[in-house]
């Protein structure tokens, strides 16, 4: 049962999945903006429908997102995904270090530097919580 009860089942399902993906409380950060079209679509469709589909685990989906994000060279978005992975116990530090090396050959060394930076930031952030 979702801890969110907005009266909108699609919204509640998306908020619940956001908390599963990124950790409890993340949904509370986006809830005040829930009526903005981009935010509502992100919550209801991306998390409520896409991340909630049964054939891939959250970890599987996260690995796909990390790979796609690596191609963008966005350390900030990598940090968000990796922090969620660490919180959920989906990936450990050695696996993340290996991912940087593997991705370097597919997304380029410059983008891998951004991936490495995002991973290191997520590790530091996670270590502060444990």
JOUR-V353887 format. One record per pair of residues at least 24 apart in sequence whose C-alpha atoms are under 8 Angstrom apart, sorted by the first residue. I is the first residue (numbers start at 1). J is the second residue. D is the distance in whole Angstrom. If there is no record, write none. Layout:
BEGIN
<<I:J:D> <I:J:D>>
END
This chain:
BEGIN
<<10:44:5> <10:48:6> <11:40:7> <11:43:6> <11:44:5> <11:48:7> <12:44:8> <12:48:8> <13:44:7> <13:47:8> <13:48:5> <14:43:5> <14:44:5> <14:45:7> <14:46:8> <14:47:5> <14:48:4> <14:49:7> <15:43:6> <15:44:8> <15:47:7> <15:48:7> <16:48:8> <17:47:6> <17:48:6> <17:51:7> <17:52:7> <18:43:8> <18:47:6> <21:58:7> <21:84:6> <21:85:8> <21:88:8> <22:80:8> <22:81:7> <22:83:7> <22:84:4> <22:85:8> <22:87:8> <23:84:6> <23:87:7> <23:88:8> <59:85:7> <59:90:6> <67:103:7> <70:103:7> <70:107:6> <70:111:6> <70:112:7> <70:114:8> <70:115:6> <71:107:5> <71:108:8> <71:111:6> <72:111:7> <73:110:7> <73:111:4> <73:112:7> <73:113:8> <73:114:5> <73:115:7> <74:111:8> <74:114:6> <74:115:7> <74:118:8> <75:114:5> <75:115:5> <75:116:8> <75:117:6> <75:118:4> <75:119:8> <76:118:6> <77:118:7> <78:115:6> <78:118:5> <78:119:7> <79:118:4> <79:119:6> <79:120:8> <79:121:6> <79:122:5> <80:122:7> <82:118:8> <82:119:6> <82:122:6> <82:123:8> <83:119:8> <83:122:5> <83:123:7> <83:125:7> <83:126:6> <86:123:8> <86:126:7> <87:126:7> <93:123:8>>
END
